[in-house]
């Protein structure tokens, strides 16, 4: 196939030279040599068999992700077409929800609301897919999604699928030790609340997030992790260093929440990374705290 050409079968679409800026929330990224969107584990296995000797990167909804400006000489596999939500039978007040990795988190929350399932309400307003949320142990308002995971189906680089239980997924603050691609997640929720109660709580959490974070802007989400053992968050440390509004090229530290970098125009990954370095250096100089990245960076030399 030629650059820009897409091939399809019933289980996957494959594009040559796909601009990855179209698939990240910050709208930055070079072209992927091969970009594929399988719909199930069988299609994924076939793709990986064909990719022998080619580097492979996995992406979800494109949030918390920065792809460098250079073309990616690899097979980039997106999970966004891997969909499905199943409510399994449970006893008592428990509820087991099985979710395919590509389901947007907002749709999972909507399903929970409509079916009277509680537990995920604090995550209202977090973008991306359920697979990405679990891999990065996304959280808000004191909840981390890893708290609710019971097990997951994970494919390794050869396409072999195995079941991994929560205790072996290494959940820590904004990360996990999951190696490979999450295909499906089982969540342990509660039932019994009325949909309107769940909706009210989700709406309250979303409104709080909307007031404090630039949700409508082109960003990658929180850039740095909140430092452990510190009373101040990364955003507060960046703000205290006087860095709101600091910019490199078209990438700017948000005036609403300093831990968000906004692409105000034609920002590049190089601009973004340079701004990260400047912010990290200034925060260390002012507070002595070394900020660690929360976003994932994909390039030809690391993942």
N, C-alpha and C positions, 0 to 999 in steps of 0.2 A: 504494500500500500504506500501511497505518497503522503507527504506531510499534509495534515488536515483531513485526510481521508479516514472514514469510519467504517469498520467492518462489524457485522452483527450476526449472531446466531440467537437461538431462543434463550440462551442462558448468559450471554455476556455481550457487551459492546467494547470494541477496541479501536482506539484512535491513535494515529501517528502524529507526533509533533503537537500535542495538545497544550495550549497555554494554561499553565497552572494558576495564573492570576484569576482565571475564571472559577477556580475551585477553592479559593481561600477567602476568609472573611475580611482580610486586610487588603485583598485584591493586589497581591504581589506574587511574582513567581515566574521563572523561565518556563520554557516548553519541556514537557516530558517526552522522551524519545518514544515511549509506548505508554499509553494510558488506557487502563481497562476497568470496566465496571461489571463484575460478575453478580449474578442474582442468587447464587447458592454455593454450597461447599464443593459440589461436583465441578462446577464451572471454574471455581478457584483452583482446584487441583489440576485441571487441564492447563490453565494458564501457567501455573508454576512448573509443570512438566515441560512446557514449551520455552520456559525462561532459563533453562539450564545454562549456567555461566554468566547470566546477566544479573546485575544488582537489582534487588526488589525493595520498594518502599511501600508501606501501607498508609493510607490516609482515610479519614472519616469525613466529617462535615466541613473540614477546613478551618476550624476554629483552634485557637491556641497553637497556631502553626505558621511558621515563616519559611518560605521556600526561596532559596537564593536566586539571583537574577539570571545566572548562567543556565543554559539548558541542562536538564537532568538526564544523564546518560544511563537510564535505568527503565525498568518496568514499574510504573506507579499504579498500584491497585487501590481503587476506591470502593468502600463498602456501601455507598449511598443507595444502591439498588437492592441491597439485601434487607428485605422488609418482612415484617410479620410480628403479631402480638397474640399470645395465647394465654388465656386465664385457665389454670389447671384446678382441678377439684382439690379442696382442702377441708380440714375439719376445724371446728371452732371458729375463732376470729381471725385465723391466719389466711393468707392468700398468696399463692405461688403464681408469679407472672413470668412467662417466658417471652423474651423480646429478641428479635434479630438485630444484629449490630448496626445496620443502617437506618433504623427507625430514628427520626428526629426526636430529641428529648421532649420537645413541646407536644408531640403527638402521643408520646407515652403518658405524659401528664394528663392530657385530655382524656385518654382512655381510662386512666385511673379515676378521674373526676366523674366520668359518666357511669362508671361501674362501682362507685362507692369504695374505692381502694385508697387507703391513706398511707403516708410514709414519705412520699416524694415531694410533698408540698413546698419545702424550703428551696427546692431547686428551680422553682418557677422563674423564667427569664433567662436561664442559662442556655446558650445556643449549642448547636452541634448535635451529634448522634449519640445514642446510648452506648455504643461501643467505645467511642472516644472518651465519653464521660467516665466510663469504668476504667479504661486504660490509664487515664490521668487522675482518677479518684476525685472527680469534680465535687465541689461542695459549696454550701452557703448556709448561713444562719445556724451554725453549729452541727450541721449534718454533712457527712461525706457519703457519697453513693456507695462506697465500699462497705459501709455499715449494713446495707440492705442486700448485698449480693450473697447468694448462697452457693452458686457454682457458675461455670461458664464453659462453653465449647470454644476451643482454641486450635487454630491451624498453624503448624510450623512451616518453615520455609520450603519444605518439600510437599506441603499440602496435606500432611497427615493430621487427622483431627483427633483430639483427646479432650476428655472432661477434666477440668481443674476445679477443685473446691476452694471456697473462700480462704481457708487457712493457708493455702499454697499460692495465693496471688499477691502476697507481700504488700498489702495496702498500707501506705504511709501518707503523710500530708501531701496532697496533690501529685501523688504518683503511685505506681504499683510495680511489681517485679514481673509482670506478664511479658513473656517472650513469644512473639508470633502475632497472629491476627485473631482478635476476638470475633467469633462468628455469631454467638448467641449468649445471652445472659439470663439467668434465673434470679428473680428478685423476691425477697420475702417481705410481703406487705401485710397490712391489716384491713379487714373489712368491717363494716358496721356503721360508718359515718354516712350521712346523707350527702348526695352530690353537691347540694348548695353549700354545705359546711366546708367541703373540700375546696370548692370554687372560691369561697370567700377568703380562705387562708392563702390559696395560691395567688389570688389577686392582690392581697395585702403584701405578700413577699415581692411580687412583681413590681408593684408601685414603689416600694422602697428601693428596689434596684434601679428603677427608671429615674428616680430622683437623684441618685448618687453616681450612676455610671452612664457613659455616653453610648447607650445601646444602639442608637441609630447610625453612629459613625462607623467608618471603615477601620476596624481595629482587629487585633489578634486576641483580644481579651486581656487579662492580667499578664503583664510582661514578666514580673518577678514574683517569686514565692514570698509569702510573709515569713520573715526570719523567725526561727524557733527561739524561744526564750526571751523575746523582745516584747515590750508592752506596745510598741508602735508597729503598725503594719508597714508593708513596703510603700504603699501609697502615701502614708503620713510621713515617712522618712524622706521620700522624694519631694513632697510638698515643703517640708521643713528646710530642705536644702535650697529652696527657692527656684525649683526647676519647672514648675508649671509654665507652659507656654514655650519652653526651650525646644528648639527644632534643629533638624539637620535636613536640608532640602525640603521636601514636602511632608516629612514625618515630624509630628509635633507631640510633646507631652500634653495630654488633655488638661484643660483648665477645670474640668469637672471632677476628674479622678486621676491623680498623677501616676497611677500604675497602669494606665492605658495610653498607648501611643497611637495617634490618629494619622491615617493616610489622608492628607488634605487635598491631594491632587494626583500627581504622578510619582508618588514616593517609590523608592527602590528598596530592596533588601539591604543593599550596602548602606543606604541612609539609616535604615532602621537599626542595623547592627552598630553603626557608629554612634547613634544616639544612645543605645543601650550602654556602650562603653563609657560615654561621657557621664551618663546618669549614675552608673555604678561607681565611677571614680569619684564623683562629687559627693555622693552619699557616704562613701567610705571616708573621705576627707573630713566631712562635717560630723559624722556620728560614730565612725569606726566600724560600722556594720557593712559586711560584704553581702550584697544582694545576689541571690542565685536565680537563674532564669526559670520561669515556669513554662514559657512557650517552648515548643520543639522546633528545631531548625533542621531543614533538609537541604543537603548539598551533595555534590559528587564525592565528597571525602568523608562525610559522616551522616548519621541519621538520628 
